[in-house]
């Protein structure tokens, strides 16, 4: 993340996203697939790491292998296979977008970090001698089980997350960069899908 100042001098926390150039690797139409969509490819992949099937897929549109392929239904632009889609063709400052990505994985975590239990000092959802423990997890002879969905320790993060209603603050068309207000899921360098609302 970074930060910029708007015209009024207000400090805004932002995330910079490289959003292109994307290559149209497949066009789906009502006649062939039953719906209209564009498949976009982003990032250069090494040919040795690309399967023969995917090499054939990219050779059809005469482009190099791509690392990430994403399909967008009802894409606002009419493009042919092999065309490039740049950031200024789709977005403009002030647009509202959704960001979809995989959140940072934090491994196996306890209830304090995973679910926000009180922990040391607040003395809620804990035990009298171990403040970071979860406390009671169920009844006794009835129902003699722990119900599904009980908040307990476990793996945290590493899940698909969608952050809605983010604003595009600025665009750098020459570098295909989007400056989006707020935080976006995932670590630095991870792939995200930016959907226009």
Number of C-alpha atoms within 10 A of each C-alpha: 14 13 14 15 10 10 7 6 8 9 11 15 15 21 17 19 20 16 21 20 19 21 25 24 27 22 18 18 13 9 8 9 10 9 11 15 19 24 18 24 26 20 15 11 13 10 13 9 10 14 11 11 9 13 17 13 15 19 14 13 16 12 17 16 24 21 14 13 15 13 16 14 12 13 14 12 10 10 15 14 18 20 17 15 19 18 20 17 10 12 19 14 14 12 16 18 19 17 19 19 20 18 18 16 13 12 11 12 15 19 20 19 15 17 13 10 20 18 19 13 8 10 14 15 18 20 14 11 7 12 19 21 20 20 15 9 12 13 11 9 7 7 9 9 11 11 11 6 6 9 14 16 16 12 13 17 17 15 13 12 16 18 15 14 16 20 17 21 20 19 19 12 16 9 13 17 19 25 22 27 22 18 15 26 20 20 12 10 8 12 19 19 14 18 15 16 10
